Amino acid sequence: MTKKLIVLDLDGTALKGDQTISNRTKKALENARAKGHEIMIATGRPYRMSHMYYYELGLDTPIVNFNGAVFHHPRDIKFSNAYHQAIDLKTAHELLDFSTNYALDNIAAEVQDSVFLRERNASVPDMFQQGKDNVFIGDLRNTITTDPTSLLFFASHEMLQEVSDHMDSRLSNIVTYRNWGAEWPAMEMTKFGVHKAIGVQAASRFLGIDRKDIIAFGDEDNDLEMLDYAGVGVAMGNAIEPLKNVANTVTLTNEEDGIAVYLEENLGV
């Protein structure tokens, strides 16, 4: 069988609701690697929140973080293909100025694995507030001194919709942004034009695997470009409808081992 590059989103895809990877999925991925296929992760998470799954799966491939803004190789510190596509600091300041028009619950920025928060409060997930040496609190205009990887506005869904409406008319041509989160609603912004497919393309070139031999799994709107780019885009059963419409096929949900079921049926693992 032709060597495949199997690309995994994490939340809602490889991960179950309890943030674990099922034994069946791990076994299927292990068997796929034994057959010579490559496995990689492409996630919206920063590396500090995804490295545990990378090593749990025993991967030795590059990883895509921040929805494509960061591409690197955890096992190769001299990896020459790595990149970091950050938001220009001037643009970040423009976004911060723009944010003063709205009653946001909080604002966060990330520079790789460093986190900058306007304040500590319950509007921000605990994972953003953990750490002593990598979390900085205060006015982001003063604390951020280099181009941020991402910028996040935390507010109610209603407020974020209002922000989105005005972003469309004023700033949508300078950043890529997406709303996410149920318990902690947020708008996440990255450099304009950045998405997971950019990182997956870089990985496929590095690994010498054609686009047609990429199998990508996802469930949310930040997976749209990736599934559209892949030779085979597989939407999870729990995926949003727009993603199912873009995908080549739909498997079972993340709770039903959808990745394992697809790989067992199609790669004989």
BELDAPE-V552149 format. One line per field, one symbol per residue. psi: psi as a letter, one per 20 degrees, with the letter a starting at -180 (. if undefined). Layout:
psi=???
//
This chain:
psi=qppqooppqfpjehprhjkqpqhggggghghghhijqqprpoqiqrhijihhhghhikqkrrqprlkihpprohjnijoiiqronrpphggghghhghhiiqmqhrpqqpndjqppqhrpriipqhhijqqhijpppaohhhhpjrpqgqpppprqhgghhggghhghhhjijiqpqqqrpghmpqppprqpiprhhghgghghggikpqgijpopprirhiighghhhqhopoqqhjqqghghhhqhrparrhiklhgggghghhik.
//
